[in-house]
Amino acid sequence: MAVLTFILMTVSMFAVGVLVWNVLSRQERGDADLHGRFDADDARAAKGREEYAKRRAAARAARGSPGKPPTE
C-alpha cells in the first residue's frame, strides 16, 4: 500500500509541475516586456563577464603568471 501511495504522489506532483510549466510558458510567450528585461539582463551579464575577464587577466599579468591566453 505504501508503494502505491508513493507512486500516486509522484505522478500527481509531476502532473502539477507540468500544468504549472504550461501555464507559465503561455504567459511568458505573450509578454514582450518580460523578454525585454531578459535581454537587458543578458547584456548586463555579458558585460560583467567581460569586465571580470579583464580584471583577471590584469591580475595574472601583475603576478607574472601567463595563464590562458585571452580569447578576444
VENKATA-V145956 format. One record per helix or strand of 2 or more residues. SS is the DSSP state (H for helix, E for strand). FROM is the first residue (numbers start at 1). LEN is the number of residues. If there is no record, write none. Layout:
ss=SS from=FROM len=LEN
ss=SS from=FROM len=LEN
This chain:
ss=H from=2 len=28
ss=H from=32 len=32
